[in-house]
Amino acid sequence: MKKIAILGSTGSIGTQTLDVVRANGDLEVVGISAGSNITLLEQQIREFHPKFAAVGDEAKAAELRDRVKDLPVKIGSGMDGMIELATMPESEILVTAIVGMIGIRPTGAAMKAGKDIALANKETLVTAGHIIMPLAEECGVQILPVDSEHSAIFQCLHGENRKEIEKLPNIESIEYQDKVDITKDMMKSSETFKNIMWDNCRSVCDCCIISGVEKYFFFGKISNIY
């Protein structure tokens, strides 16, 4: 029985992860978390019976404690709660499915506690990949890509000699290939931003660059993107 904890169990990746758990009898959820959606989180607690649940908002956490006082589950809150979830002795894998740089600290704490990481939080690598990847190697843990494109590449590369692979496709760039200027290191297109939620990041990076940065940290020197 593989035991997992999920940061962001009420979001898209989190709920899909729970769908996988429902379909497989060899997975057990020991911890879950949400930012503020305690209605769905309560439903998940009652279905999966985790030992611990964390809520980003303290007021919502207090409300959830009252709602589930009939159950043997501990409720944490804020960053401390997320780190406690990430480092639970009972878990083997942490699914990092929350949005934003808030996922960096609990991901790092989980690796230091010996947990493998199923990563669906792109900011962790885009902003701190130079810290996270060496830390994973130092701690002897795996970082497994969850998002569709990177997970597909990871599965294709499994068991292959990476030295024989010269290029990896950047799916985001292909969609807009006729509308952008391609350089050696990056691709820019204002339309790309329709695919991501960060309306305020246009002056910093676009989806193609983000995807390329992720590939670099996931797959290293073979990430010659085209």
C-alpha positions as CSV (number, residue, x, y, z in Angstrom):
1,M,0.0,0.0,0.0
2,K,1.5,3.3,-1.1
3,K,0.7,6.2,1.2
4,I,0.4,9.7,-0.2
5,A,-0.2,13.2,0.9
6,I,-1.7,15.9,-1.4
7,L,-1.0,19.6,-1.2
8,G,-4.0,21.1,-3.0
9,S,-6.5,18.3,-3.0
10,T,-9.5,20.5,-4.0
11,G,-7.9,21.8,-7.2
12,S,-7.9,20.2,-10.7
13,I,-4.8,18.0,-10.2
14,G,-5.7,17.2,-6.6
15,T,-9.2,16.0,-7.5
16,Q,-7.8,13.9,-10.4
17,T,-5.3,12.4,-8.0
18,L,-8.1,11.3,-5.8
19,D,-9.9,9.8,-8.8
20,V,-6.7,7.7,-9.3
21,V,-6.9,6.7,-5.7
22,R,-10.5,5.6,-6.1
23,A,-9.6,3.5,-9.1
24,N,-6.6,1.8,-7.4
25,G,-6.8,-0.2,-4.2
26,D,-3.0,0.1,-3.5
27,L,-3.1,3.8,-2.7
28,E,-3.9,5.4,0.7
29,V,-4.4,9.1,1.3
30,V,-2.9,10.1,4.7
31,G,-3.0,13.9,4.3
32,I,-4.8,16.5,2.2
33,S,-5.0,20.3,2.0
34,A,-6.9,23.2,0.5
35,G,-6.6,27.0,0.3
36,S,-10.1,27.9,1.4
37,N,-12.5,25.4,-0.1
38,I,-13.4,23.6,3.1
39,T,-16.7,22.4,1.8
40,L,-15.0,20.1,-0.7
41,L,-12.2,19.4,1.7
42,E,-14.7,18.1,4.3
43,Q,-16.2,15.8,1.7
44,Q,-12.8,14.5,0.9
45,I,-12.0,14.0,4.6
46,R,-15.2,12.0,5.1
47,E,-14.5,9.8,2.1
48,F,-10.7,9.2,2.4
49,H,-10.2,9.4,6.2
50,P,-6.8,11.1,6.2
51,K,-5.0,11.6,9.4
52,F,-4.2,15.2,8.8
53,A,-5.7,18.1,6.7
54,A,-4.4,21.6,6.2
55,V,-6.2,24.8,5.3
56,G,-4.4,27.9,4.1
57,D,-6.8,30.3,5.8
58,E,-6.8,30.1,9.6
59,A,-10.4,31.2,10.0
60,K,-11.5,28.5,7.5
61,A,-9.4,26.0,9.4
62,A,-11.1,26.8,12.6
63,E,-14.5,26.3,10.9
64,L,-13.4,23.0,9.4
65,R,-12.2,21.7,12.9
66,D,-15.7,22.3,14.1
67,R,-17.3,20.5,11.1
68,V,-15.2,17.4,11.4
69,K,-15.0,17.2,15.2
70,D,-16.7,13.8,15.0
71,L,-13.7,12.4,13.0
72,P,-10.2,11.5,14.2
73,V,-8.4,14.0,11.9
74,K,-6.0,16.7,12.9
75,I,-6.5,20.1,11.2
76,G,-3.6,22.4,10.6
77,S,-3.4,25.9,9.0
78,G,-1.2,28.2,7.1
79,M,2.4,27.4,6.1
80,D,3.0,25.5,9.3
81,G,0.1,23.2,8.4
82,M,1.4,22.7,4.9
83,I,4.8,21.8,6.1
84,E,3.4,19.4,8.7
85,L,1.4,17.8,5.9
86,A,4.4,17.6,3.6
87,T,6.6,15.9,6.3
88,M,4.1,13.4,7.7
89,P,5.9,10.3,8.8
90,E,3.1,8.1,7.4
91,S,3.4,9.4,3.8
92,E,5.8,8.2,1.1
93,I,4.9,10.6,-1.7
94,L,3.9,14.2,-1.7
95,V,1.7,15.4,-4.5
96,T,2.4,19.1,-4.9
97,A,-0.7,20.4,-6.7
98,I,-1.1,23.9,-5.3
99,V,-0.6,27.1,-7.4
100,G,2.2,29.6,-6.8
101,M,5.5,29.9,-5.1
102,I,3.9,28.9,-1.8
103,G,4.6,25.4,-2.8
104,I,8.4,25.7,-2.6
105,R,8.9,25.5,1.2
106,P,6.7,22.5,1.8
107,T,8.2,20.7,-1.2
108,G,11.7,21.3,0.2
109,A,10.7,20.2,3.6
110,A,9.1,17.0,2.2
111,M,12.4,16.1,0.4
112,K,14.4,16.7,3.5
113,A,12.0,14.2,5.2
114,G,12.7,11.6,2.5
115,K,9.5,12.0,0.5
116,D,9.4,11.5,-3.3
117,I,7.6,14.4,-5.0
118,A,4.9,14.1,-7.6
119,L,5.2,17.7,-8.9
120,A,2.4,19.6,-10.6
121,N,3.4,23.0,-9.2
122,K,5.4,24.7,-12.0
123,E,6.5,27.7,-9.9
124,T,8.6,25.3,-7.7
125,L,10.9,24.6,-10.7
126,V,10.6,27.9,-12.6
127,T,11.6,30.0,-9.6
128,A,13.6,27.6,-7.5
129,G,14.7,24.7,-9.7
130,H,18.4,25.6,-9.1
131,I,17.7,24.8,-5.4
132,I,15.1,22.1,-5.6
133,M,16.8,19.7,-8.0
134,P,20.2,19.6,-6.2
135,L,18.3,19.1,-3.0
136,A,16.4,16.1,-4.4
137,E,19.8,14.6,-5.4
138,E,21.2,15.3,-2.0
139,C,18.2,13.8,-0.2
140,G,18.1,10.8,-2.5
141,V,14.5,11.4,-3.5
142,Q,12.7,11.5,-6.9
143,I,10.8,14.4,-8.5
144,L,8.2,13.0,-10.8
145,P,6.4,15.3,-13.3
146,V,2.6,15.2,-13.1
147,D,1.5,17.8,-15.7
148,S,0.5,16.1,-19.0
149,E,3.4,17.1,-21.3
150,H,6.2,16.6,-18.9
151,S,4.8,13.4,-17.6
152,A,4.4,12.0,-21.1
153,I,8.1,12.9,-21.9
154,F,9.2,11.4,-18.6
155,Q,7.4,8.1,-19.4
156,C,8.8,8.0,-22.9
157,L,12.4,8.5,-21.5
158,H,12.0,5.8,-18.9
159,G,14.6,3.2,-19.5
160,E,16.1,5.0,-22.4
161,N,19.7,6.2,-22.8
162,R,19.3,10.0,-22.5
163,K,22.7,10.6,-24.1
164,E,21.1,9.4,-27.4
165,I,18.3,12.0,-27.3
166,E,19.0,15.3,-28.9
167,K,15.8,17.3,-28.7
168,L,12.5,17.5,-26.9
169,P,9.4,19.2,-28.4
170,N,7.9,22.2,-26.7
171,I,4.1,21.7,-27.2
172,E,3.2,25.2,-26.3
173,S,5.5,26.6,-28.9
174,I,4.2,24.4,-31.7
175,E,0.7,25.8,-31.3
176,Y,1.9,29.3,-32.1
177,Q,4.9,28.5,-34.3
178,D,3.6,30.6,-37.2
179,K,3.1,33.6,-35.0
180,V,6.4,33.9,-33.1
181,D,10.0,34.5,-33.7
182,I,12.1,31.6,-32.6
183,T,15.5,32.2,-31.0
184,K,17.9,29.7,-29.7
185,D,16.9,30.1,-26.0
186,M,13.3,31.3,-25.9
187,M,10.1,32.0,-27.7
188,K,7.7,34.9,-27.0
189,S,4.1,35.3,-27.9
190,S,1.4,37.5,-26.3
191,E,-1.2,34.9,-27.2
192,T,0.5,32.3,-25.2
193,F,-0.6,34.0,-22.0
194,K,-4.2,32.9,-22.7
195,N,-3.1,29.5,-21.5
196,I,-2.0,30.6,-18.1
197,M,-3.7,32.4,-15.2
198,W,-1.0,34.9,-14.4
199,D,-2.3,38.0,-16.1
200,N,0.4,40.1,-14.4
201,C,3.4,38.2,-15.6
202,R,3.4,39.3,-19.3
203,S,6.5,41.4,-18.8
204,V,8.4,38.6,-17.1
205,C,7.8,35.4,-19.1
206,D,5.4,33.5,-21.2
207,C,4.1,29.9,-21.2
208,C,6.7,28.7,-23.7
209,I,9.6,29.9,-21.6
210,I,8.0,28.5,-18.4
211,S,7.6,25.1,-20.1
212,G,11.2,25.3,-21.3
213,V,12.5,26.1,-17.8
214,E,10.6,23.2,-16.4
215,K,12.0,20.8,-19.1
216,Y,15.6,22.0,-18.3
217,F,15.3,21.1,-14.7
218,F,13.3,17.9,-15.2
219,F,15.4,16.5,-18.1
220,G,18.7,18.4,-18.0
221,K,21.0,18.9,-21.0
222,I,18.8,17.0,-23.4
223,S,16.2,19.8,-23.2
224,N,17.2,21.3,-26.6
225,I,13.7,22.7,-27.2
226,Y,12.3,23.2,-30.6
